[in-house]
Amino acid sequence: MLDWVLRARNNAPEDVLVGIGTARLATTHHSMTTSESRARAQIIRAMDSMIHDMITDYTAANEVDPATAIAFQEQITRSLAQAHLSGVCVVEQNSDREGACCTVVYFSGGRKYE
């Protein structure tokens, strides 16, 4: 992995999720766009896992009926799906000598990073 990618990941604040995406396509523009999409998708997968864990904990702790748990899950999923893309910030994006592009993104509830 590129040194700058490792630095961006290792130097991320504690309160952020880090997404890293790579792509090597026909053009630099497509490579950059795709690598950013893949980095965002990594954030989404991390959030989906967190949501699943929250639902499991909520269901176990409250012993609610299955219909209530499903409605709760759908509500949280919709809310986070609307919020997570707008809060993702590209912190590093570059390409290597072979033309592969790598993008590092941070997400932390709308906080901006530069």
N, C-alpha and C positions, 0 to 999 in steps of 0.2 A: 504494500500500500504506500502511496506517496506520503512523504514526510509532512507536508502541509495538511493533509487529510488527518493524519494521526494527531497532529498538534491541535487542529480544530476540534476533534473529538475529545481529546484528553483535557483540553482547556475549557471545555464547556462548563458553564455554571451548573451547580448541583440541581437547580430547579428546572432544567430543560430536558426535553427528549431530543436526541440527536438522530438525524436521518442522513444516510450516505447513499448516493446513487451514482452508478457509472453507466456509460454508454459509448459505443464506438460505431457510428453510423456513417453514411455516405458524405454528409456535410457537417461542418462544425456546429451550425445552428441546430440541426436535428439532434446531434449528440448532446449539446447543452440542454436543450429542451427535454429530451428523454431522461438524461441523468437527473435533472431537477424533479421530474415526475416520479422517478424511482425513489429518490430521497424522500419525497413527500409520502409515497406509498409505504415506506418503511416506518414513518411516523404513524400513519394510519393503522398499520398492523400492531404497533406497540400500544396504541390507544385502544384498539379492539380487544387486545389481551387484558388490558387494565379494566375495561368495561366488563368483560366476562367475569373477571375475578371479583369485581364489586357486586355484580348481580348474584354470584354464588354466595358471597358473604352475606348480602342482604337477605337472600332467601333463607339461608340457614339460620341466621340470627332471629328473624321475625316469624318463621314458620308460617308464611303467608300461603294462600292458595295459589296454584300454578297460574291461573289467569291474571292475578294481581302482579305476580313476578314478571310475566311476559309484558304486561302493559308498562311496568316500571322500566324494563329493559329497553323497550321501544322508545320510550320518552327520553331516556338518557342517551341512547344511540343517536336519535334525531338531533338533540341539543348539541352533542359533541361534534357530530358530522358538520353542522352549520358553523361551529366555532373553529374547528381545527385547521381548516385550510386558510382561513384569514389570519391565523396567528403564526403560521409558518414563515420563517425568515431565512433567506439564503445568506449564509455567512462566508462561504468560500465557494468559488467555482473556477475551474481551470482545466487545461488539458495537458496530457503528457506528450512525449515526442512521437509516439505511435498514433496520436490522434484520438485517443480515448479521453473522454471528458468525465470529470468527477465533480459532484456537487455535494456540499455539506449544508444541511439546514438545521435550524433550532426551532423548537416549539416550546413555549411556556405561556399559555393563556393570553396571548396578545402582547406580551412584553417585547419590545424591539431591541435587536442587537446590531451592532455595527462593527 
